[in-house]
Amino acid sequence: MTRAYVIIVSLLMVILPALFTILEHQRHVASSIVPDVQKWVVFWSLGIRIALAGVHQILNPEYTLKHLLGIQDKRANIIARELGFGNFACGLAAILSLYIPDWRNPCSFITGLYLVLAGFGHLFKSHSRSGDEKVAMITDLLVGGLCVGFVGVTMLM
């Protein structure tokens, strides 16, 4: 497991969303903290993280193939690069949701569901997982589930 990967994922999936949520909520205490949490989880975890992952997959598809999926065949680079295009597009939409709040629920649902499904894909994989893949699996399931849950909670508010 690469230490840099764990640090980056921890920052983008947990630390920065929590920090920005706390700062936002202190500025204007609303009746519910959910919109503030959603705003910053969508921006950092779905936006910045997924967009950066997309750029990384576009520029270096071998990393995703070897370290996250355990695939050694370079012919699969095109698949990882295509995955990168999708990740970048979803991430960019989530980043823009900071300025277009009406996009938060769609980004939460679409990208959150994608992460949950990807997490289950890692979970039910038949061969052993690398350390990086375990980190990706756990954070995908947790953040993806949280983001899908945001949609339900905000619809009830």
Summary of the structure (lengths in Angstrom):
residues: 157
radius of gyration: 15.8
end to end distance: 40.7
largest distance: 52.8
contacts: 529
relative contact order: 0.15
helix: 83%
strand: 0%
